[in-house]
Structure formats: structure tokens, C-alpha cells
Amino acid sequence: MSMHFPPLRCLPLVAVLVLAIPSHPCMGQVPDAIARLQEQAVRTNQADWGHWGPNPDSYSSWKNHSNRLIPIYTFGIDLKSVSGENSVYRDGVALENLYGRVPEKTLNPEAEYFDQTDVYRLQTAALAAGKKRIILFVFDGMDWDTTRAAAIAKQGKVTYEHGRGNGLSFQDYRGTTTDFGFFVTSPHNDGTTVNVDKQTVKSIGGTVPGGYDPALCGTAPWDPITDADYPIGKSKQTKHAFTDSASSATSMTSGIKTYNGAINVDPLGREVLPIARTLQDKDFAVGVVTSVPVSHATPACAYASNVHRSDYQDLTRDLVGLPSSYHPGGLSGLDVLIGGGWGTDKEKDGSQGENFVPGNRYITNDDLAEIDVANGGRYVVAQRTAGMPGGEVLKNAVASVISGGERLFGYFGVQGGHLPFRTADGNYDPVISFDTPAPEPAEVYSEADLRENVQLSEMAIAALDVLDARSDQWWLMIECGDVDWANHSNNIDNSIGAVHSGDDAFADVVTWIEQHGGWDETVLILTADHGHYFQLERPEALIARPKTNP
């Protein structure tokens, strides 16, 4: 199957734009309207339509995560068992069990929101109700504001100011029971230090505790933030830690609060079992798909364990069933693992400890060879191949796996390890992102980068086909990880494009479900692991209007 990436497209230069874009491949021309907004905002560090961080006078005053409430959309199950009167945030005893204490100003007898750990409990409840197919669809870093921006751009109009919203496929789909809510993502703590080589925790409890103060950050994601420094842990009134992707993903896969950086270990460094491994012991097939490197925090938390998220090669060993630092005896390994990381070589990486092997940062050459069925391993390996359409490479591997009964490992990406970044207009032509002290150069993709890679939707359908062929019971994580990369770099064009890419994958997954037995035994939970700090002040600015030649 060949790839269907839209071609790069440039529009004529308009008279109102006087800034040059030397880094963009369009050679003196400028891209679409939202890309123009991004480029101008980076050049001036000002934008009246929105900003990242607590300072409204700067387009970029924060490039990290935040402690804002995160939206969740469920399909095949509702949220009644965890929200409203059943919220853990209404119950002091439950909060103490969750955090190990009752965090300051966190108990809220009127809380409608719930906790991120409830995503785990929703999965276990679905299984208890007889569901046999569970999909956890994670848009990494997609908070409510990011979702709304993408919906506005897709519709070409502003249609909502609060609530579930509409315009995106996952907002509009009504083919089964569906619900919407939002939850707290704060970790157990930030600041815990570890020893990767010994796989031990050094400073138990960290430096900043978790919690959520609704008076400062709102009782709903669209509420005004009354203390601009609170979401980033810098409030002088109440100080709570904001999560990273490791702690937050662990909450969703294992149901506990833990320290930032932890992969399925508790605040003391003791292992907790992610749901995929407990289900595998019950003859479920399990898989992971991601648009970013295969052993980044979120996909790693689907199956692996480690005291720190940056121990990438060891995390991949867990994912594919090889001996690792945390599991010297090895785990069983995922049935399907498809994602990025291809072509990311490093000679040194101190964060991975003494056993780091120079070469590919995420899987060593020896490990890749060992798992390959061509060498007696258990995985059909489908990786980016020069001159070959990525979709065709993956399709052929899926056919081989289904006919032969092996497992599937798919490995793709561009420099940096991710799939090509999609932009708001549907193309793959990013403009500059924000960095200090100078803007980051825009990524430029060759024809080979686009042709030899795959899209998230292709990976998701490939995983579904393989899992369904292996068992009538399965669990799958799908991660749209490039939303997070876009938001870290304060790039609204890439952020919207990433959400649209994930939304397309959702639509394709829903079609697959409807064509393969329907929703009777299926649950899909779509959410994010955390938010960033984008604030949309003038939403109509994101309405793309056709431009005419001057």
C-alpha cells in the first residue's frame, strides 16, 4: 500500500505580511493562514489571539506541562461510576489513599471532575462488565484549549465555549454509548531522584507534592485561571506539582499516583502491574501504537517498568520481551508494537545508565536482530526501508504475521524519531517553533521522509488486524504523541495538525470496530495524559479564510 500524504503546498505572498520566512521550503512564499499566525507570533513573541504560559504579553512564557483539568471521551461505557458524587475528590479518605495524604486545598465536596487513575478503573470496570476489546487512545498533551483550537480550525467557525464541543470526529461520534468528563492529572510528587543502574529510588517523596486547588485553576477546563502561576507549580498561594507523561501514563495503565519520571513503579520504586500485563496473563493479546519513539513514556507505560522514563533501550527490551535492567529474566513482550524511533543514533546517553549501547537510541542493533523472525525471533520486523512506501512495508508485514502467527514490530520515523509533523492545513510543511533564545528551525521533510513513513491511522488499523487475528480478547494503546511535541515547542500549527491526525485515526478505528463486530464487546477511552498551557484569547483568528492573489 502506498502512502497518501498530501503534497507540500504554498500560497502566494500577501501584502500584509512583511516578515521573511527563510527557513520554510516554499522559497519566498508563505504557507496557510494558521502557519502565518504561528510564524508572526514567533518572530515578535506577541499574539493577540493566544499565548502559551502565564504571561499574556508574551506568545511564549512556558514550554512545559500544566496542572489543568483534562478532557476524556468514552465510547461503549459512561463515566457515572467515577464522576460527580462518586468523585474521589469529594472523599477525604479516598484522597488519602490516593496521594498518601489529603493534599492542601484539594478536597472539594462539589467536585464533578475525577482523577486520572480512574481511567484505569474504567478499563477494569469494562472488563468486569464483559467487554473483551479495550482501546486506550491517548492524545499526549491535548488539553481542552488545544482540542477547541483544532475543532475551530477544522470547522472554519467557532461553535462552542464550554463542554464537550463539536467539530472533531471524537466529539461528534454517537454510534454507541458515549460520555464526556474531565480529571486531575497531578502526580504523587515531583523531584524524586533515582539510580538507573541500580533501579532504585534515592529521594523518596520528592520536593513538590501533588494535588489540585479548584479555586485557583477552575472546576472545569474552560473556567478562568485565577492564579496564573498555579498551573505550573509556582503559586505563592498553593503549590502543587504538575505531571509528566510517565507519571500520568502510569496512572492510566496501573491506577496509582507516582513520581514524575516513573514507569509503572510506585513512589518507593516498587513495581506495579499495568493492565496490559495482567490481561496478557488471561490470554488477551496486547499492543501499542505511537507516532513518536516506541519507548517514550506513554507507550512504555503500557507494558514496561523502570525507575526512570529515559532508560529507553531497557524500556524497549521490556516491550519486546528481552532481559532488561528492571526485568533481568525478561517479560513476555507485546504482541504488537508499532511506532517511531528509527534513525535516531547516539554515541552517548548518560540518562540510560552504564548499559547504554551506542547506536539507535531506542533499540540496539543486536536487540533488533534478536527479535527478528529472520534470526529465529518472535517478531516480523517492518521498518522504514529506502525506496519502499511505508504503508506497503507495514501491510506486507501484517499479512505475514497473520498467516504465520508471529508478532509484529514496526519501526518508522524521521530525524528525531517521530513521524512527519502534520500541519493545520493537512500538509507536512511546518514553520518555526518557539525556543529561547532563538526560534527553532522548521523541520523540512524530503520526498523519501513522506513516502517511506506511515500515518497513525495506518499503524492503528494494522495493530487491530493483528490483535484480532491473534485473539478474540485484546487491549490496545494508540498514542498520538506529536500533539505533545507541538505544544512543547509552542507551535499552534503543528498542534492543530497533530490533533487532526489523531482524529482521522479515531475515525478509521471506529469504522474498523463497526465492521468487526461492533460495540457490544468493545470500549474505547479517548483522553490525554496531561495538558500544556495554551490559552486561546481570540478564537476567530483560527478560522482559515481563502487568500486571493494581490
N, C-alpha and C positions, 0 to 999 in steps of 0.2 A: 504494500500500500504506500503510495507516495504522499508526501506532506502537502498541506494546503495552507501554508502561511500566506497571508495577503502580501502583495508586493510593497516595497517601500514607496511612499507617495509623498510628493512635495507640492505645496500650493504656491501661487505667485506671491511675491513680496507685496505687502500692503503698505500704504504710505504712512500709516500711523505708527509703524514700528521702525525705530531708528537704530536699534541695537543690532550689531552683527552677531552671528552665531557661527564662529569659525570651527567649532568642534562638531557641528552637525554635518552629516554626509550629503545634504541637499545642495551644497555648493552655492551659497549666496541666497538661497531661498529659505523660507520658514515653514515649519510644519503646521498642523491644525491648531484650532483656537485654544484648546486646553494646554497644548505644548507651549504656545506663546505665553500664556499666563505663567506657566512654570518658569520659562526662560527669563521673562522680565522680573519675576519675583526674586530669582536667584541673583540676577545682576545687581538689583537695587536693595535686596533684603527687605523689601516692603511690598505689601499687597493689601489693598483694602477689602478684598474678597475672602481672605482667610489667612491663618498663620499656624505654625507649629510651636507649641510651648506656651508658657505663661505670659509672655510679653507681646501684647497686640501690636506694638510698634515695630516689631521685627518679624519678618516672614519666618525666620528660623531662630528660636531661642531654646529648643530642646530636641534632641535626636534619639531619645531613648523611649522606653515604655512608660505607661502611666497606670494609676490605680483606679481607673474609671470602670464603671459597670459595663459588662459585655453582653451583647445580644446573643440569643440562642433560638433556633428554629427547629422544631421537631416534626417528624413525619412518621406516622404509624404509632405514635404514643403522645400523650399530653404531659403537662407539667404540674398537674394538680398535686401530686404526691410530694413535691419539694417546694412549691411556691406559696406565697400568701401565708395563711395560718399555719402551714407546715414548714415555713422557712426556719432554718437553723438560727437565723439572726434574730428571731423572736424569743429564743430559749437560751438562757444563761448557761444551763448545764450542758446543752448541746455545743455551745460555743467553747466552753472549757474543754470538752472532749476533742473538739476540732483543732484548737490552737494550743492546747495545753494550759490555757488561762482564758479569762474573759478580757479581750483586748479593750483598751481605753476607748470610750465613746463609740463602741461598736454594737452593743445590744440595742435593738430597735423593735419595740413591740408592734410596730405598724409596718414592718418590712414586707414588701411584696417580692423583692429580689431574694435570691437564694445564694448558694455557694457553688464554686466551680467543681468541688468534689462531688456535688450532686449529679454531674454529668456521668460519673462512674456509676452512681446508684441508679440512674435512669437506665443504663445498659443492663445492670443486673436485674432490675425490675422487668425489663422487656424479656429477658431470658426466662425469668420465673413465670411470665405470662405465656410462655410457649413460643416466643419468636426464635427463629433459627438463623436469621441473617441480620447482622448488625453492621451498619456503616457509620463510622465517626468521621465526619467531613469537617476538617479544621482549616479555616482561613486564617493563617497565622498573622496576628497583628491587626485584624479587622474589627475596629470598634464601630459604634453606631454612626458616628460622623463620617467615617470612611465609607460605610455602606450607603449612607444617604448621598454622598458625593457621586458614587458610582451609579446609583439609581437615577439621579438627576441627569447625568451625562448620557445615560442610555436612553432615557425617555425624551430628552430635549425640553424638559419642563420641570418645574418644582411642584410636586403633588402632595407632600406631607411635611409636617413639622414635628411630629412625635409618633410614637408607636411602632408597629411592625413595618409600616411603609409598603410601597409597591413599586413596580417597575423592573425589578430583577426576578429571574425565574424562581429563586428560592423564597422570595417574598410573596409571589403570586400563586404558586402551585397549590391546588386544592384537590388533588387526586386521591387523597387519603386523609385520615385524622391528622390535623396539624395544629401546632401551638407556637406561641412566641413568649419569651420572657427575657430576663437578664440576671446576671450574677456577679458576685465579688470574686476577684482573682488574686487578692493579696496573699503572699506566701506565709509560711511559718516565720521566716526571718530572712533578712539579707545580711551578708557579711560573714557567713560561715567560711572558714578556710579548711582545706583538705590536703592530704598527701596522696597524689595519684598513684605513685609507685606502690605504696602500701595499702591503698584503697581504704584509708581511714579518715575520719573527721578530726580536725585539730582543735577548732574553736567552737564548741557546741553552743548553740543559741545565737551566734552571730552578733551583730551590732545594732540592727534596727528591727523591731518586731513587726509582725503583720497585723492587719485589722482594717476596718472601714468606717469612716465617720461620715454619715449621710448629710449631716448639717453642713459639711464643707464641700462635698463632692456630688450631692444630689441623691434623691431616692429613685431616680430613673436616669437613663443615659442622656436624655435630652434636657435634663434640668440644668440651670446655670450653675457654674462652679463658683462658690462664694469665696474661696481661698485659692488663688491661682497656683500657689506653691504646694498645696496639699497633694495633688495627684502625683507629684514627682518626689515625694518624701522630704520636702523642705519647709513644711509649715512650721510656724512658731506656735501654733495652737495645738495641733495634734499631729504627731509624726508616725506614719505607718509606711512600711516597705511596699514598693511596687514589685511585681513579679517579673521573672524572666521566663523564657519559653520552657526551660527544663522543669522548674518547679510547677508551673501551670499545667504542662502536659502530664506530669506525674499525677497531679490532682485528678485529671480526667481519666487516666488509664488505671490508676491504682487506688484512688479515693482517699488520699491523705494530703495534709498540708506538710510541706517540707521546705528546706532552704533553697535559695536561688542557686542554680547550678547542679542540683541533684537529679540523677536519672534513676527513678524507682528505688530510692533509698529514703529512709526517714531522717529526721533531724540528727539522729545519732550515727547515721551511716549504715543502719541495718536494712537489709533488703526487704522490699515489699513486692508482691507479685502483681504485675499488670494483668488486666483481664484477658489479653490475648493468650498468655501462657496458661492461665487456669482453664481457658476454653480448649486450648490445644490438648490438654490432658483429658478432655472429654470428647476427643475425636473431631473437634472443629478444625477446619482449615483456616489459616490466618495470614494476613498480608498487609503490606504497607506500600503506598504510592506517594511520592512527593515531587514537587517541582524544584526543590533545592537539594543539596547533598544528602545522601541516604542516611547518614548517621548524625545529621544535625539534631538538635534537642528534641523537637516534636516527633519526628519519625523514630528516633532512638527510644523514646519513652513508650512506644507501642510494645516493646519487647525486651529491651536490654536493661542492664543495671550497671551503675558506675557512680562513684562519689563525685565525678565532675563531667560535665557535658562536653568538654573539649578533648576528651580522650577518644578521638574519632575512630582510629583504627581498631581499638579494642571494642568500641561500641558496634562497629560493623561486624566484628567477629561474633559477638552475641547474636546479631541479627541473622547471620548465615550459618550459625551452628558450629563455629570453631572455638577452640580454647581461648579465653581472654583473661585479663588480669583479675576481674571480679569472678569469673567462672572458669577456673583452670580445667575443669572437666568438660566444659562446653555445654551449650544448650542445644535443644532440638533444631532451632532455626526456623525462620518464617517459611511459609510455602511460596510466597511471592514477595519480592522486594524490587521495586522499580523507582528510580529517581536520578538525581544529579550527582555530581562529583567527578565526572570524567575529565581528564586533562588538567588536574589540579596538583601538580608536583611541587614538593618542598624538600629542601635538603635538611632543614632543621625545624623542629616544632617542640619547644620546651614544655608546652602545655600538655603534651601527650606522654610525658614521662620518659623513663630510660629505655623503654621497649619500642619507641618510635622508629619506624623503618623509613629511611629516605625514599622518596618517590611519591606516588599518589598519596595525597593527604588522608583519604578516607578508606581506601583498601589497598593493601600491599600487592605487588605483582605476584608474590608467592601465594597469598591467600586467594587471589582471584583465580590463579591456576588450580589451586587445590579444590575449589568448589565446582569447577567446570566439569560437566559430564564427559567432555572430550578427554579428561585426565582421570576419569573414574569418580568424579564428584557427583553431587546430587542436584546441581543447578544447570539448566540450559542458560548460557550467558548471552544476552543480547546487548551489545554495547555499540556506541557510536562508531560507525565504520566509514572510512573515507570513500566518497563516491556513491554511497548507498543511502537511499531515503530512509530516515529513521523509522517512519511508520511501517515500512516494508520489513525492515530488520526485526522490529518488535512483533509484527504479525506472523512472520515465519517462525519466530521462537515460540509464540503461543501455540501455534499448530503442532510444533514438535513436542512441547510439554504435554499437551492434551493427548496426543497419540502415544507418547512414551511413558507418561506417568511421573515425569520428573518435576522438579521445582523450577521456578523462574527467577533469574536475577537480571534486571535491566539497568543499564548504566549509560547515562547521557549527560549533556551539558555543554556549556561554552566556558571560556576562561572565567574563573571564579566559582564554577561548579553548578550554577543554576541553569535552567532552561532560558532561552532568549526572552528578554522582558517585552511583554506586550504593552502597547500604549493605549491611551483612551480612544483613539480613532480606529483601533483594531489592527494597526500596523506594528512593526517591530523596529522602531526608529526613535529610541529615547533621546531626550535633550538633557542638559546638565542637571545634576542634583546639587544639593547644598552640602558644603563642608566648610570647615574652618582650618586655615584662614582663607582658602581659595575654593572655588567650585570644583567638584569632581568632574572630570571629563566624561562626556556621554559615551555609553557603550555603542560600538558600531559592529554590526554583525555582517559577516560575509555570506555569500550565497550558500556556501557549504554549511555554515552555522545553522542556517534555517532549514536547509534540505536534510541534513543528517541528524537532526534532532526530532523530538516528538512533542506533542502537546499533552497537557494534563489530562484532557478528556480521553485521548488515546490510551494513556497509561492506565487510567481508571477502568476503562472497558476491558482492556487486556487482563487486568487483575481479576475483575469479576468473572470473566470467561474461565480463567484458570481455576479460581477458587470453586466456582460452581461445578467444574468438571471433577474436582478432587473430592468434594463432599457436599451433601445437602445441608450442612451446617457450616457457617463460616462467619468470620469477623474481618473487617477491612477498615484501615485508616487511610483516608485520602487527605493529603495536605497541599493546600495552595499556599506555598511558603513565600512566594515572591511579593505578596502583599506586605509582609513584614520588612523585606529588603527595601521596598519602595518607601515605606513610611520612615524607616531609619534614616534614609537619605533625603527625607523631606521632599519627595518628588510626587506631586499630585497626579501627574500624567501617568507615570508608571503604576501608581497606586490604583487608579481607576481601571487601567488596563488589566492589572492583576486580578482585581475583583471580577471583572467581566470574563476573564479566562476561567476562573473558578466557577462562575455562574454557568458558563457554557458546559463545563464538565458536569455540574449538577444536573442540568437539563438532559444530558446524554445518559447519565446514570439513572435518572427517573424513567427515561424511555426504556432502558435495559430492564429495569425492575418490572415495568408494565408488560414487557414482552417475555418475561421469565418468571411467571407465577404470581406476579402482582404483590400486593402489600400485606396479605394475610399473615405471612411469617417474616415480614421484613420491617425493620426500624432504621431510619436514617436520622442522625442528630447532626445538625449543621451549626457550627459556632466558631468562635475564635479562642485562642489561648490567652490573649491579653489585648489591651489597646495601646495606642500611642497618644499623641496629644495634638491632633489636628482639630482646629476649630474653624468652621465654615461660617463666616460673617455675612457674606452676600452670595447666597446660593445661586441666584440667577446668572452669576458670572460663568458658571459651569455649563450653561446651555450653549452648545455649539451651534453657531449660525453660519450658513454658507457664505463664503467670501467671493467677491467678484473681482475681476481684474480692474485696476485703476485706469 
